[in-house]
């Protein structure tokens, strides 16, 4: 069974940076495009950034210019570098395939942006 394990979240002040990691078991990174998603309290989960198997990227308007998605297929890991963080970036962050296939969500990693 494929597993996704997110890490790297934490508490950071506005304007700060974090780097999230998503370790994927199996060979899904060599097959699928991947995405980072987030879910803030009381809101639906939203797509933040995607990366294709060839390295093509796309971002939600709300994070464009601040976040960078990357992948290392050899390490089966997807990254999300988050700079210039804002309080509205506070959420639980998840990775998964994009578009979604039948892979269970991981536990996510909490990102809290607050002074």
DSSP file (Angstrom, degrees, kcal/mol; ACC not computed):
  #  RESIDUE AA STRUCTURE BP1 BP2  ACC     N-H-->O    O-->H-N    N-H-->O    O-->H-N    TCO  KAPPA ALPHA  PHI   PSI    X-CA   Y-CA   Z-CA
    1    1 A X              0   0    0      0, 0.0     2,-0.2     0, 0.0    25,-0.1   0.000 360.0 360.0 360.0 132.3    0.0    0.0    0.0
    2    2 A X        -     0   0    0     22,-0.0     2,-0.4    23,-0.0   102,-0.3  -0.480 360.0-164.6 -71.1 135.9    1.3    3.4   -1.0
    3    3 A X        -     0   0    0     -2,-0.2    22,-2.4   100,-0.1     2,-0.5  -0.956  10.7-158.9-124.1 144.7    2.0    5.7    1.9
    4    4 A X  E     -A   24   0A   0     -2,-0.4     2,-0.5    20,-0.2   103,-0.4  -0.986   8.6-171.8-120.7 127.1    2.6    9.5    2.0
    5    5 A X  E     -A   23   0A   0     18,-2.3    18,-2.6    -2,-0.5     2,-0.3  -0.948   5.1-163.4-126.3 112.3    4.3   11.0    5.0
    6    6 A X  E     +A   22   0A   0     -2,-0.5     2,-0.3    16,-0.2    16,-0.2  -0.668  17.4 159.7 -93.5 148.3    4.5   14.8    5.3
    7    7 A X  E     +A   21   0A   0     14,-2.3    14,-2.5    -2,-0.3   102,-0.1  -0.960  35.2  72.9-154.6 169.5    6.9   16.6    7.5
    8    8 A X        +     0   0    0     -2,-0.3    11,-0.4     1,-0.3   101,-0.1   0.356  61.0 131.8 104.8  -4.8    8.5   20.0    8.1
    9    9 A X        +     0   0    0     12,-0.1     2,-0.3     9,-0.1    -1,-0.3  -0.110  21.3 128.0 -72.0 176.6    5.7   22.1    9.4
   10   10 A X  E     -d  111   0B   0    100,-0.8   102,-2.8    99,-0.1     2,-0.5  -0.983  58.2 -51.7 165.5-169.5    5.8   24.3   12.5
   11   11 A X  E     +d  112   0B   0     -2,-0.3     2,-0.3   100,-0.2   102,-0.2  -0.861  55.4 167.9 -98.9 128.5    5.1   27.7   13.9
   12   12 A X  E     -d  113   0B   0    100,-2.7   102,-2.1    -2,-0.5     2,-0.1  -0.983  33.2-113.3-140.9 149.5    6.7   30.6   12.1
   13   13 A X    >   -     0   0    0     -2,-0.3     3,-2.3   100,-0.2    72,-0.2  -0.442  51.0 -80.4 -77.4 155.2    6.3   34.4   12.2
   14   14 A X  T 3  S+     0   0    0      1,-0.3    72,-0.2    -2,-0.1    -1,-0.1  -0.299 121.7  28.5 -53.6 137.1    4.8   36.3    9.3
   15   15 A X  T 3  S+     0   0    0     70,-3.2    69,-0.6     1,-0.3    -1,-0.3   0.290  99.4 119.5  90.6  -9.5    7.5   36.8    6.6
   16   16 A X    <   -     0   0    0     -3,-2.3    69,-2.3    69,-0.2     2,-0.3  -0.084  55.0-124.5 -81.5-176.5    9.3   33.6    7.6
   17   17 A X        +     0   0    0     66,-0.2     2,-0.3    67,-0.2    66,-0.2  -0.933  20.3 179.8-132.6 152.4   10.0   30.4    5.7
   18   18 A X  E     - B   0  82A   0     64,-2.1    64,-3.3    -2,-0.3     2,-0.5  -0.978  17.2-145.7-144.0 154.3    9.5   26.7    5.9
   19   19 A X  E     - B   0  81A   0    -11,-0.4     2,-0.3    -2,-0.3    62,-0.2  -0.975  17.0-160.1-123.5 117.5   10.3   23.7    3.8
   20   20 A X  E     - B   0  80A   0     60,-2.7    60,-2.1    -2,-0.5     2,-0.3  -0.687   3.5-160.0 -94.8 148.9    7.9   20.9    3.7
   21   21 A X  E     -AB   7  79A   0    -14,-2.5   -14,-2.3    -2,-0.3     2,-0.4  -0.952   7.4-164.3-126.5 148.6    8.8   17.3    2.6
   22   22 A X  E     -AB   6  78A   0     56,-2.0    56,-2.2    -2,-0.3     2,-0.5  -0.940   7.6-160.6-134.1 111.1    6.6   14.5    1.5
   23   23 A X  E     -AB   5  77A   0    -18,-2.6   -18,-2.3    -2,-0.4     2,-0.5  -0.807  10.4-162.9 -93.7 127.2    8.1   11.0    1.4
   24   24 A X  E     -A    4   0A   0     52,-2.9   -20,-0.2    -2,-0.5     2,-0.1  -0.928   7.9-144.2-114.6 130.4    6.2    8.6   -0.8
   25   25 A X    >   +     0   0    0    -22,-2.4     3,-0.7    -2,-0.5     4,-0.1  -0.447  68.3  20.2 -82.4 164.9    6.5    4.8   -0.7
   26   26 A X  T 3  S-     0   0    0      1,-0.2     3,-0.2    -2,-0.1    -2,-0.1  -0.310 109.3 -62.3  72.3-159.9    6.4    2.8   -3.8
   27   27 A X  T >  S+     0   0    0      1,-0.2     3,-1.0     2,-0.1     4,-0.5  -0.024  86.5 123.1-116.1  28.9    7.0    4.2   -7.2
   28   28 A X  G X>  +     0   0    0     -3,-0.7     4,-3.2     1,-0.3     3,-1.2   0.840  68.9  61.5 -65.4 -30.4    4.2    6.8   -7.5
   29   29 A X  G 34 S+     0   0    0      1,-0.3    -1,-0.3    -3,-0.2    44,-0.1   0.811 103.1  50.9 -65.8 -26.7    6.6    9.7   -8.1
   30   30 A X  G <4 S+     0   0    0     -3,-1.0    -1,-0.3    43,-0.1    -2,-0.2   0.570 120.4  35.4 -84.2  -7.0    7.8    8.1  -11.3
   31   31 A X  T <4 S+     0   0    0     -3,-1.2     2,-0.3    -4,-0.5    -2,-0.2   0.789 112.7  46.9-109.2 -43.6    4.2    7.6  -12.5
   32   32 A X  S  < S-     0   0    0     -4,-3.2     2,-0.2    -5,-0.1    -1,-0.1  -0.706  71.8-117.2-112.5 151.9    2.1   10.5  -11.3
   33   33 A X        -     0   0    0     65,-0.4    65,-2.4    -2,-0.3     2,-0.3  -0.566  42.2-142.6 -69.4 150.5    2.2   14.3  -11.2
   34   34 A X  E     -FE  51  97B   0     17,-2.6    17,-2.6    63,-0.3     2,-0.3  -0.838  16.4-166.5-122.0 156.8    2.1   15.4   -7.6
   35   35 A X  E     -FE  50  96B   0     61,-3.2    61,-2.0    -2,-0.3     2,-0.5  -0.977  18.8-134.9-140.1 153.7    0.5   18.2   -5.7
   36   36 A X  E     -FE  49  95B   0     13,-2.6    12,-3.2    -2,-0.3    13,-1.6  -0.932  29.4-176.8-103.8 134.5    0.6   20.0   -2.4
   37   37 A X  E     -FE  47  94B   0     57,-3.5    57,-2.7    -2,-0.5     2,-0.3  -0.816   6.8-160.3-123.0 162.7   -2.8   20.7   -0.9
   38   38 A X  E     -FE  46  93B   0      8,-2.5     8,-3.1    -2,-0.3     2,-0.4  -0.996   7.6-160.2-145.7 153.3   -3.8   22.5    2.3
   39   39 A X  E     - E   0  92B   0     53,-2.2    53,-2.2    -2,-0.3     2,-0.2  -0.949   9.2-161.7-136.3 114.8   -6.8   22.7    4.5
   40   40 A X    >   -     0   0    0      4,-0.4     3,-2.3    -2,-0.4    51,-0.1  -0.567  45.0 -75.2 -88.3 157.4   -7.4   25.6    6.9
   41   41 A X  T 3  S+     0   0    0      1,-0.3    -1,-0.1    -2,-0.2     3,-0.1  -0.271 118.6   5.3 -54.5 128.7   -9.9   25.3    9.8
   42   42 A X  T 3  S+     0   0    0      1,-0.2     2,-0.3    -3,-0.1    -1,-0.3   0.531 113.9 100.4  77.3   5.4  -13.4   25.4    8.7
   43   43 A X  S <  S-     0   0    0     -3,-2.3    -1,-0.2     1,-0.0     2,-0.1  -0.813  75.5-101.7-122.1 162.1  -12.5   25.4    5.0
   44   44 A X        -     0   0    0     -2,-0.3    -4,-0.4     1,-0.1     2,-0.1  -0.441  47.6 -92.2 -76.9 154.8  -12.3   22.9    2.2
   45   45 A X        -     0   0    0     -6,-0.2     2,-0.3    -2,-0.1    -6,-0.2  -0.457  49.5-163.6 -65.1 136.6   -9.0   21.3    1.2
   46   46 A X  E     -F   38   0B   0     -8,-3.1    -8,-2.5    -2,-0.1     2,-0.4  -0.917  21.7-111.9-128.0 153.1   -7.5   23.3   -1.7
   47   47 A X  E     +F   37   0B   0     -2,-0.3   -10,-0.3   -10,-0.2     3,-0.1  -0.668  31.8 174.8 -82.4 132.7   -4.7   22.7   -4.2
   48   48 A X  E     -     0   0B   0    -12,-3.2    12,-2.6     1,-0.4     2,-0.3   0.810  60.2 -10.2-105.8 -45.7   -1.6   24.8   -3.7
   49   49 A X  E     -FG  36  59B   0    -13,-1.6   -13,-2.6    10,-0.2    -1,-0.4  -0.993  54.8-158.6-157.6 150.5    0.9   23.6   -6.2
   50   50 A X  E     -FG  35  58B   0      8,-2.4     8,-1.8    -2,-0.3     2,-0.3  -0.941   1.5-167.4-132.2 156.5    1.5   20.9   -8.7
   51   51 A X  E     -FG  34  57B   0    -17,-2.6   -17,-2.6    -2,-0.3     6,-0.2  -0.977  15.3-140.8-144.1 130.7    4.6   19.3  -10.4
   52   52 A X    >   -     0   0    0      4,-2.6     3,-1.5    -2,-0.3   -19,-0.1  -0.274  34.4-101.0 -81.7 172.3    4.6   16.9  -13.3
   53   53 A X  T 3  S+     0   0    0      1,-0.3    20,-0.1   -22,-0.1    -1,-0.1   0.776 126.0  52.7 -64.0 -24.6    6.9   14.0  -13.8
   54   54 A X  T 3  S-     0   0    0      2,-0.1    -1,-0.3     0, 0.0   -21,-0.0   0.463 125.2-101.5 -90.2  -1.5    8.9   16.2  -16.1
   55   55 A X    <   +     0   0    0     -3,-1.5     2,-0.2     1,-0.3    -2,-0.1   0.454  68.8 149.5  98.9   1.1    9.2   19.0  -13.6
   56   56 A X        -     0   0    0     -5,-0.0    -4,-2.6     1,-0.0    -1,-0.3  -0.487  29.8-158.0 -68.3 137.9    6.5   21.4  -14.9
   57   57 A X  E     -G   51   0B   0     -6,-0.2     2,-0.3    -2,-0.2    -6,-0.2  -0.817  18.3-177.6-122.1 157.0    5.0   23.4  -12.1
   58   58 A X  E     -G   50   0B   0     -8,-1.8    -8,-2.4    -2,-0.3     2,-0.3  -0.985   9.8-162.0-149.9 149.2    1.8   25.3  -11.5
   59   59 A X  E     -G   49   0B   0     -2,-0.3   -10,-0.2   -10,-0.2     2,-0.1  -0.955  25.7-108.0-135.9 149.3    0.7   27.4   -8.5
   60   60 A X    >>  -     0   0    0    -12,-2.6     3,-1.7    -2,-0.3     4,-1.2  -0.463  38.7-116.6 -65.9 147.6   -2.5   28.8   -6.9
   61   61 A X  T 34 S+     0   0    0      1,-0.3     3,-0.3     2,-0.2    -1,-0.1   0.838 112.4  64.1 -56.9 -32.9   -2.6   32.5   -7.3
   62   62 A X  T 34 S+     0   0    0      1,-0.2    -1,-0.3     3,-0.0   -14,-0.1   0.697 114.9  28.6 -68.4 -18.6   -2.5   33.0   -3.6
   63   63 A X  T X> S+     0   0    0     -3,-1.7     3,-2.4   -15,-0.2     4,-2.1   0.441  84.8 129.9-120.0  -3.6    1.0   31.4   -3.3
   64   64 A X  T 3< S+     0   0    0     -4,-1.2     4,-0.1    -3,-0.3   -15,-0.0  -0.286  79.8  15.6 -58.3 132.3    2.5   32.3   -6.7
   65   65 A X  T 34 S+     0   0    0      2,-0.4    -1,-0.3     1,-0.1     3,-0.1   0.279 125.3  60.2  87.9 -11.6    5.9   33.9   -6.3
   66   66 A X  T <4 S+     0   0    0     -3,-2.4    17,-2.0     1,-0.2     2,-0.3   0.699  96.7  54.2-115.5 -33.9    6.2   32.8   -2.7
   67   67 A X  E  <  -C   82   0A   0     -4,-2.1    -2,-0.4    15,-0.2     2,-0.4  -0.785  58.9-166.0-107.9 148.4    6.1   29.0   -2.8
   68   68 A X  E     -C   81   0A   0     13,-2.4    13,-3.1    -2,-0.3     2,-0.4  -0.986   5.7-156.8-135.1 125.0    8.2   26.6   -4.9
   69   69 A X  E     +C   80   0A   0     -2,-0.4     2,-0.3    11,-0.2    11,-0.2  -0.794  19.8 167.6 -99.1 142.3    7.4   22.9   -5.5
   70   70 A X  E     -C   79   0A   0      9,-1.8     9,-3.1    -2,-0.4     2,-0.3  -0.960  17.4-151.5-147.4 162.8   10.2   20.4   -6.4
   71   71 A X  E     -C   78   0A   0     -2,-0.3     2,-0.4     7,-0.2     7,-0.2  -0.991  10.4-162.5-140.1 148.0   10.6   16.7   -6.6
   72   72 A X  E >>> -C   77   0A   0      5,-3.0     5,-1.9    -2,-0.3     3,-0.7  -0.879   8.5-174.0-127.3  96.9   13.4   14.2   -6.2
   73   73 A X  G >45S+     0   0    0     -2,-0.4     3,-0.7     1,-0.3    -1,-0.1   0.845  83.4  59.3 -63.3 -33.7   12.3   11.0   -7.8
   74   74 A X  G 345S+     0   0    0      1,-0.3    -1,-0.3    -3,-0.1    -2,-0.0   0.839 114.5  36.8 -63.7 -32.0   15.4    9.2   -6.7
   75   75 A X  G <45S-     0   0    0     -3,-0.7    -1,-0.3     2,-0.2    -2,-0.2   0.396 106.1-128.4 -98.1   1.4   14.5   10.0   -3.0
   76   76 A X  T <<5 +     0   0    0     -3,-0.7   -52,-2.9    -4,-0.6     2,-0.4   0.907  65.8 132.3  51.5  45.4   10.8    9.5   -3.7
   77   77 A X  E   < -BC  23  72A   0     -5,-1.9    -5,-3.0   -54,-0.2     2,-0.4  -0.981  45.4-160.8-134.5 139.0   10.3   12.9   -2.1
   78   78 A X  E     -BC  22  71A   0    -56,-2.2   -56,-2.0    -2,-0.4     2,-0.3  -0.938  17.3-159.0-114.5 141.3    8.3   16.0   -3.0
   79   79 A X  E     -BC  21  70A   0     -9,-3.1    -9,-1.8    -2,-0.4     2,-0.4  -0.835  14.2-161.8-120.1 155.3    9.2   19.4   -1.4
   80   80 A X  E     -BC  20  69A   0    -60,-2.1   -60,-2.7    -2,-0.3     2,-0.6  -0.887   9.1-161.5-136.2 107.3    7.4   22.7   -0.9
   81   81 A X  E     -BC  19  68A   0    -13,-3.1   -13,-2.4    -2,-0.4     2,-0.6  -0.788  11.7-166.2 -87.2 122.8    9.6   25.7   -0.1
   82   82 A X  E     +BC  18  67A   0    -64,-3.3   -64,-2.1    -2,-0.6     2,-0.3  -0.946  10.8 173.3-118.5 117.1    7.4   28.4    1.4
   83   83 A X        +     0   0    0    -17,-2.0   -66,-0.2    -2,-0.6   -67,-0.2  -0.747  59.8  23.8-116.2 165.2    8.7   31.9    1.7
   84   84 A X  S    S-     0   0    0    -69,-0.6    -1,-0.2    -2,-0.3   -67,-0.2   0.900  84.6-159.8  48.7  48.5    7.2   35.2    2.8
   85   85 A X        -     0   0    0    -69,-2.3   -70,-3.2    -3,-0.2     2,-0.3  -0.258   7.9-159.1 -65.4 145.9    4.6   33.3    4.8
   86   86 A X    >   -     0   0    0    -72,-0.2     3,-2.2   -71,-0.1     4,-0.2  -0.832  32.1-109.2-120.6 157.5    1.4   35.0    5.8
   87   87 A X  G >  S+     0   0    0     -2,-0.3     3,-1.8     1,-0.3    26,-0.4   0.840 117.7  63.4 -55.7 -32.2   -1.2   34.2    8.5
   88   88 A X  G 3  S+     0   0    0      1,-0.3    -1,-0.3   -48,-0.0   -48,-0.0   0.555  88.6  69.6 -73.2  -5.5   -3.6   33.1    5.8
   89   89 A X  G <  S+     0   0    0     -3,-2.2    -1,-0.3    24,-0.1     2,-0.2   0.519  70.4 121.5 -83.3  -6.4   -1.2   30.3    4.9
   90   90 A X    <   +     0   0    0     -3,-1.8     2,-0.3    -4,-0.2    22,-0.2  -0.408  40.6 105.6 -61.3 124.5   -2.0   28.7    8.2
   91   91 A X  E    S- H   0 111B   0     20,-1.9    20,-2.8    -2,-0.2     2,-0.5  -0.968  76.0 -81.1-178.1 171.2   -3.3   25.2    7.5
   92   92 A X  E     -EH  39 110B   0    -53,-2.2   -53,-2.2    -2,-0.3     2,-0.4  -0.886  48.9-146.3 -91.1 129.0   -2.6   21.5    7.5
   93   93 A X  E     +EH  38 109B   0     16,-2.8    16,-1.9    -2,-0.5     2,-0.3  -0.825  20.0 178.6-104.8 134.8   -0.5   20.7    4.4
   94   94 A X  E     -E   37   0B   0    -57,-2.7   -57,-3.5    -2,-0.4     2,-0.3  -0.909  16.8-146.5-128.6 154.6   -0.8   17.4    2.5
   95   95 A X  E     +E   36   0B   0     -2,-0.3    11,-0.5   -59,-0.2     2,-0.3  -0.905  30.7 141.5-116.0 155.7    0.7   15.9   -0.6
   96   96 A X  E     -E   35   0B   0    -61,-2.0   -61,-3.2    -2,-0.3     4,-0.1  -0.958  52.4 -64.1-171.1 176.9   -0.9   13.6   -3.0
   97   97 A X  E     -E   34   0B   0     -2,-0.3     2,-0.3   -63,-0.2   -63,-0.3  -0.280  53.7-111.1 -69.6 161.0   -1.2   12.8   -6.7
   98   98 A X  S    S+     0   0    0    -65,-2.4   -65,-0.4     1,-0.2     2,-0.2  -0.948 106.9  28.3-140.5 121.3   -2.6   15.3   -9.1
   99   99 A X  S    S-     0   0    0     -2,-0.3    -1,-0.2   -67,-0.1   -66,-0.1   0.622 116.0-105.1 -68.5 168.1   -5.1   14.7  -10.3
  100  100 A X        +     0   0    0     -2,-0.2     2,-0.2    -4,-0.1    -2,-0.1  -0.339  41.3 178.8 -66.9 136.4   -6.2   12.5   -7.4
  101  101 A X        -     0   0    0      2,-0.1     2,-2.8    -2,-0.1    -4,-0.1  -0.675  53.7 -67.7-121.1-176.2   -6.2    8.8   -7.7
  102  102 A X  S    S+     0   0    0     -2,-0.2     2,-0.5     2,-0.0    -2,-0.0  -0.306  84.6 129.2 -79.2  62.9   -7.1    6.2   -5.0
  103  103 A X        -     0   0    0     -2,-2.8    -2,-0.1    -6,-0.1    -6,-0.1  -0.976  60.5-117.8-117.3 126.7   -4.2    6.9   -2.6
  104  104 A X        -     0   0    0     -2,-0.5  -100,-0.2  -102,-0.3     2,-0.1  -0.273  31.4-107.8 -63.0 141.9   -5.0    7.6    1.0
  105  105 A X        -     0   0    0      1,-0.1    -1,-0.1  -102,-0.1    -9,-0.1  -0.389  31.2-128.4 -65.3 145.6   -4.2   11.0    2.4
  106  106 A X        -     0   0    0    -11,-0.5  -101,-0.2  -103,-0.1    -1,-0.1  -0.091  35.2 -90.5 -77.7-170.6   -1.3   11.1    4.9
  107  107 A X        -     0   0    0   -103,-0.4  -102,-0.1     1,-0.1    -1,-0.1   0.646  62.0-141.0 -81.0 -13.9   -1.5   12.7    8.3
  108  108 A X        -     0   0    0   -104,-0.2     2,-0.4   -13,-0.1   -14,-0.2  -0.012   9.6 -98.9  78.2 171.5   -0.4   16.1    6.9
  109  109 A X  E     - H   0  93B   0    -16,-1.9   -16,-2.8  -102,-0.1     2,-0.3  -0.998  30.3-124.4-134.8 130.8    1.9   18.6    8.6
  110  110 A X  E     - H   0  92B   0     -2,-0.4  -100,-0.8   -18,-0.2     2,-0.5  -0.561  21.8-170.1 -80.0 129.7    0.6   21.7   10.5
  111  111 A X  E     -dH  10  91B   0    -20,-2.8   -20,-1.9    -2,-0.3     2,-0.5  -0.986   4.8-176.6-117.5 122.9    1.8   25.1    9.4
  112  112 A X  E     -d   11   0B   0   -102,-2.8  -100,-2.7    -2,-0.5     2,-0.7  -0.977   8.1-167.3-123.3 122.2    1.0   28.0   11.7
  113  113 A X  E     +d   12   0B   0     -2,-0.5     2,-0.3   -26,-0.4  -100,-0.2  -0.919  33.7 131.3-111.0 110.9    1.9   31.5   10.8
  114  114 A X              0   0    0   -102,-2.1    -2,-0.1    -2,-0.7   -28,-0.0  -0.994 360.0 360.0-159.1 147.8    1.5   33.9   13.7
  115  115 A X              0   0    0     -2,-0.3  -102,-0.1  -102,-0.2    -1,-0.1   0.413 360.0 360.0 -94.1 360.0    3.4   36.5   15.6
